């Protein structure tokens, strides 16, 4: 599984949603394969149905699929993990507490599994209580460096920092970027990213020394009528990516 090829100049790989296989294939072609296409488990009634459809996506875009929860829904953690038993995608989205189970089901060390942690209002710290039970308890807030170490302990590959709400938590985001740079950890900024703030959100971690960044750009570039990710917007984002990663 060659994941290095998905990162433009070994630095940035997009994570985008697609309405269907055609939309996914168009996105894949526009970005020259520097993309992971999110396919949401929440859109399927069963693991079997999800696996059957996701296999079709994988065949059309060189397995560049990202199994998603669906809006970060912690109730989907087990379905995502069980899908991993059947298919081995390049990318998996998971809540903090579901990482270890997912890695075991994948039976490989190559697939990128992110771990959802959230802003907490305190610079240098993150909320890790993002699981289906822990989300309803008192917030579990720990230092970002400890969170990264725990994710590594569980077999995770990256931090999915969500919900960012764009640059609302900029100072906290900078601290997360610094920690990821220090620990050589992949960063996945997610939530409220659009054409206006995309450049700054990706530029910050790159300038701070984060080796690999996977920005998730979702609803802001989806056509509200057709539900398709707008290809012209993908082209614009990809041009910004090329500018930011130019050698």
N, C-alpha and C positions, 0 to 999 in steps of 0.2 A: 504494500500500500504506500504509494509515493505521495505523501502530503506536502512535501517541500514544493512541488510543482504548483500547488494551489496558491501559494503566497507570492504576490507580485514582488519581484526583486527580493524574495525571501523575507518580506516584511509585513504585507497586508493582504488579507483575504476577506472578501465581503461575505456577509450572511444575509440572504434575501429570501422572501417568500415567493411562491409562485402559485397561480390559480390552478394550473394543470401542467401536464407534461410538455405541451407545446410552449407555454410561457416559460417553463423551466429551461427548456432547450435553447430558447432565444436568449435568455439571461446568460446562460452558460457560454454561448457563442460570442455575445457582446463583450463579455469580460475575459475572453480568452481562457476560460476555465479557472480564473482566479476568484472562485465563488463556491460557497456551500449553500445549497438551496434548502430552505426549511420546509419540511413536510410535517404537519402537526398531528400528533397522535389523537388529539381531541376531536379531530374531524372524522374519526372512524368509530364504528360501534364495537369492534372487537380487534384483538391482536391479529387474528388471521386475516381479516379484511385489510388492516393496515399493512401487513407484510406483503400481501399480494400486490397492492398498489405501489408501495415503496420500491419493490423489486423492479417495477416497470420504470420508475423514475431513475433508479440506479443504472439501469441498462442504457438509458438515453443520455446520461450526463456523467459517465465515467465514475459512478458511485459517489459523486459529489453531493450527497444528501446529508441534511442535518435533521435528525429526528428531534422534533420539538414537543414541548409540553402543551403549549397553547396558552399564550398570555402568562407564562410562568406559573400555571396552575399546579400547585403541589399535589393535588389529587391524581394527577396524571403520571406521577413518578414511576409507579409500578408498571403501568402499561408501556411506558418508554423502555424500561429495563427489560421487560419480557419480549418486546420487539427485537431487542438486541440479541436475544437467544437465536433468533431466526436469520437475521441479516446483520452484516458487519459494515455499517456505513463509515464514512470518513469522520463524521461528527455527531455528537450526542449532547443534547441539553438536559441538565438534571439539577434538581434541588440539592442543597448541601448534603443532606442526610441520605440521598439516594446514589451517591457516586460509587461507593464500594460495591454495592449489589450490581450496579450496571457494568462495572469493570469485570467482575467475575463472570457475568453473563456473556460478555463480548469474547472472552477467552483470547484477547490479544492486548498488546501494549501500544498499538499504533493509533487506534481510533482516538481522536480528541474528545474527551469528556469534560465539559465545563461544569462548574459548580456555582449555583446561584447564590450570591451574597448581595446585600443591599446597603445603600447609604443609611446612616443611623443618626446623623446630626452631630457627629463628633469626629473631627479630623484625625486620621490615623487608625480609626476603628471601623469595623463593618458588622452588620447584623447577619448572623449565620443561621438563625432559627427560621429557615425557609421551608421546612418540611411540612407535611399535612397535619401533624399534631403540634409540632413546636411553634408553628406560626401563630397559634392561638394562646400561647403562654407568654410570660414576660420575655421581652426581647433578649436574645442571646447576643451580646455585643462583646467582641474581642478585638485585640490588635490585629491589623491586617497581616502582619508578618506571621502571626500564629495561625491565622486562617489559611494562609498559603501552605504552611507546613502541614496542617491537618488535611488539606485537600491532596497534597502529595502523598501523605500517609495512606489515604483511601484509594490512590490510583488515579486521581484526577489530573487533568492536563492544563486547566486554565480557570480563570475567574470570570464568571459572567456577572458584570456589575449592573444590577437592575433592581428597581426602575430609576434610571438616571434623570429622567425628565429634562433631557437636553443638558444644559450646563448649569442647572439649578444648584447642584452640589459640587461646583467646580473645585473648591479647595479640598474637599474630601476625595474627589476624583484624582487630583494631582498627587495626593498622598498614596492612593492605590497604585498609580502609575509608577511612582518612585519605588514602592515595594516590589512590584512586578519586575522592574528593571534590575533591582538588587538581587532578586531570587531567580532570575532568568525564567520567568513564568509568563505564559501567554495571557493576554488581556482581551476580554470581549465586552466592550462598552455597549449597553443596550437600553433603549427606552427614550423616546422623544428625539431621535436623531433624524434630521431632515437635510434638505439641500443647503439650507442656510448655515447650519452649525456643523455639518459633517467634517469640513476641512479642519476646524479648530479641535474638534473632539478626537480626530485621528492624529493631528499634528502634535498635540500635547504629549502623548505617550512616546511617539517616535523621537521627539526632541529630548525627552528624559531618559532615553536609552532602552525602552521596552523593545525586545527583539521582534516579537510577532504580535500583531493586533488583528482582531476579527470583529469589525464593527457590524452590528445588526441594524439594518435599516428596513423597517417594516411598513407600518400603515401610512406613513407620510408620502410614500411613492406608489401607493396602491390606488387604482381608479375606483372611486366609490360606486360606480355603476356596474362596470364589468368585473370588478374584483381582481383584475389582473395587475401585476406589477408593471408600471409604465416603463416601457423600454427606453424612451427618450431620457427619462430621469436616471435610468441605469447607466446610460451613455455618459451623462453629465458627472455622475459619481465616479465612474471609472476614469474619466479624464482627470479628476481631482486626485484620485489614487495614484495615477501615473506621475502626476506632478510631485506629490508628496514622497514618493519612493524613488525618484530619479537618482541615479548614482552620481 
